[in-house]
């Protein structure tokens, strides 16, 4: 009995945090979408936030009903949430490496031009 109460408390906090973070990410994604280039980041951010909120809602339903389908749906929402985050992080790292290579080549080209004079 004690374990169930501890588990429900932990899941309740996870659900509340997921819903808060999901809502925050959705708002930030909407703000990013106010610019054309920001929409590239904003639209996936909105989907990430939606998946986090869905997971929180499913966890709350699982706590209330003890229906295993709600727990499975929560896991699926979190899996989609983290998959989108993983893809976005990989894309960000690729752009970071490309940016570093580009700016270092510009920097060294500038230095070589300065060395000629």
Residue pairs with C-beta under 8 A, 6 or more apart in sequence:
8 63
11 59
11 62
11 63
12 59
12 60
12 63
14 56
14 59
15 55
15 56
15 57
15 59
15 60
15 63
16 56
17 56
18 52
18 53
18 55
18 56
18 59
18 78
19 52
19 53
19 56
19 57
21 49
21 52
22 48
22 49
22 50
22 51
22 52
22 53
22 54
22 55
22 56
23 49
23 53
24 49
25 45
25 46
25 48
25 49
25 52
26 45
26 46
26 49
26 50
26 53
27 49
28 42
28 45
28 49
29 41
29 42
29 43
29 44
29 45
29 46
29 48
29 49
30 42
30 46
31 38
31 42
32 38
32 39
32 41
32 42
32 45
33 39
33 42
33 43
33 46
41 88
44 84
44 87
44 88
45 88
47 84
48 81
48 84
48 85
48 88
51 77
51 78
51 80
51 81
51 84
52 77
52 78
52 81
54 73
54 74
54 77
55 74
55 75
55 77
55 78
55 81
56 74
58 70
58 71
58 73
58 74
58 77
59 70
59 71
59 74
61 67
61 70
62 68
62 70
62 71
62 74
